[in-house]
Amino acid sequence: MHFLSLPAEIRSNIFSFILSPSANRTIDSQAYTHYSFRRSLDLFLVSRQIASEARAVFYNLNTFIIISTPWNEAQTHVAIEGHVPVIAGGAAADKFDLWTMVIGINSPTYKFPEEEMRKFVIHIDDLPSFATTWKYSDLTHPQLNPNLSLELRLRDPKARKEWEEPVITKRVQERLLLPFGVVKRLAGLEVKGRPMPLASVQERLRKEMEEPHESPESCLRRATGFKDEGNKALKVGRYEEALELYRQAWLAMHIVVNGRTRHVHADLYYNRELREEPFKGMQGHTVRLALRVKLVANTVMLYLKMEKYDDAIHWGNRTINMIREAIGLPENEEAARPEDEAITNFVAAVDMGKVYFRTAMAYKALDQKDEARKLLKVAQVYLPLDRKVQEEVTACALRIG
């Protein structure tokens, strides 16, 4: 049967399957997403009718956005820290003509000329991640946004002729504009285009941008709640659910976890005395640090129960190495004496001891007894009264001896 003899609805469904964004993106081992539409767009070369039908489906499923900024490092920062896949950059982005919106980020005090702007292209599916990455930058560098202006310029890429009426549905307008509700305290915002976005969508955007960021106290309360729910799931063997709840706990306090990749944001935002219960009078960064160590200890335990020992070691060692670096030790090098490595007056000392102990148990499960013994000796300093720790220290010493 000839393809064009199929009903139009079936042809459209086939085009949708081939041209959907999900069919043209992959996720690598580091949890980074990549797009490649090249093979799918070969449809446009088959025949004039197929190209016309496929192009209509393609535009319906895919909306592209150009980000224009004078800062060279923006593209790399967004891609690595924000896990926002970049479809095109450099000269390819300059020539890209399928865009529906241009995001112009500039300085109101010194407006950089167009020839100095650096452009890159993203998909509308990833716009919320881009806006969230910007939010994290604002929380990390509070002096940033008051010195930035934002221009959002829309167009209908299908309406190329003057007599063609440009159309962007309300749903797409909302997907284009509303993610920026998390971006606060800008020096200026301008929305323009053909067609102009609906007044109701613009009003909603401005209202959300004027709302303050969630307070550190609220973030820490939510993180604690997710942690506690994760612990409950862990106890009854719902391991995947527990892992997701722990991920939500990290995210609640602006720490993004994707697989083994972790990005910590907004340190400065928590660097103040907390004013609300149950943390009133405590230092925000101290409460957050204690929660971080608890989550690591629980995550290592989770991977032990799942028998994912390499993951347990990865999570445990990352925190252990941070402690070692904090006391001046080279990376991946333990102290000469366990007493010199253990920070017993640390706010999360007990949980830190659990991190050492549980990481040691992962090494033991992989029959790496030397590594297990080193960590157990430090765990013993942190947890001198813990019977399980003492038993494992003795057992490992006997086996190695």
Buried (B, 14 or more C-beta within 10 A) or exposed (E): EEEEEEEEEEBBEBBBEBBBBEEBBEEEEEEBBEBEBEEBBEBBEEEEEBBEBBBEBBBBBBBBBBBBBBEEEBBEBBBBBBBBBBBBBEEEBBEBEBBBBBBBBBEEEEEBEEEEBBBBBBBBBBBBBBBBBBBBBBBBEBEBBEBBBBBBBBBBBBBEEEEEEBEBEEEBBBBBBBBBBBBBBBBEBEBEBEBBBBEEBBEBBBEBBEEEBBBBBEBBBBBBBBBEBBBEBBEEEBBEBBBBBBBBBBBBBBBBBBEEEBBBBBEEBBEEEBEEEEBEEBBBBBBBBBBBBBBBBBBBBBBBEBEBBEBBBBBBBBBBBEBBEEEEBEEEEBBEEBEEBBBEEBBBBBBBBBBBBBBBBBBBBEEBBEBBBBBBBBBBBBBEEBEEBBEBBEBBEEEEE
